[in-house]
Amino acid sequence: MARTRDAGEDDRALAAGALDDLVGAVLVLDHQLRIRLATATAGVVLGFTPPIGASAATLLCGDRPKKPFAEALAEGRPFQAII
């Protein structure tokens, strides 16, 4: 049987499409820094579709010893990186 989308998935797709049109590559995170929404352009930039619920710090920093992006996220500081 085919899976049907629920209202939450429809809302997420609508929001992701709007953010993609307005901003481009976006990952929306929750308070635990887990991915709750990712735009299609974010997937293009990263080279894969970011999994919903994954840790953004782990996804973007891996196991590198220096993790300025993850540290900035955890401290609530703005951070930019050129990919």
WOJOTA-V806518 format. One record per backbone hydrogen bond with DSSP energy under -0.5 kcal/mol. NH is the residue of the N-H (numbers start at 0). CO is the residue of the C=O. E is the energy in kcal/mol with one decimal. If there is no record, write none. Layout:
BEGIN
NH:CO:E
NH:CO:E
END
This chain:
BEGIN
9:5:-2.0
10:6:-2.7
11:7:-2.4
12:8:-2.5
13:9:-2.3
14:10:-2.6
15:11:-2.7
16:12:-2.2
17:13:-2.1
18:14:-2.7
19:15:-2.4
20:16:-2.1
21:17:-2.3
22:18:-3.4
23:18:-1.7
24:22:-0.5
25:23:-0.5
27:36:-3.0
28:26:-0.5
29:33:-1.9
32:29:-1.9
34:53:-2.8
35:27:-3.5
36:27:-1.3
38:25:-2.2
42:38:-1.5
43:39:-1.8
44:40:-2.7
45:41:-2.5
46:42:-1.7
47:42:-1.0
49:47:-0.6
52:34:-3.4
53:50:-1.9
55:32:-2.8
56:32:-0.5
58:54:-2.5
59:55:-2.7
60:56:-2.3
61:56:-0.5
61:57:-1.8
63:60:-1.5
66:64:-0.5
70:66:-2.5
71:67:-2.3
72:68:-2.4
73:69:-2.4
74:70:-1.8
75:71:-0.8
75:72:-0.9
76:71:-2.4
82:80:-0.6
END
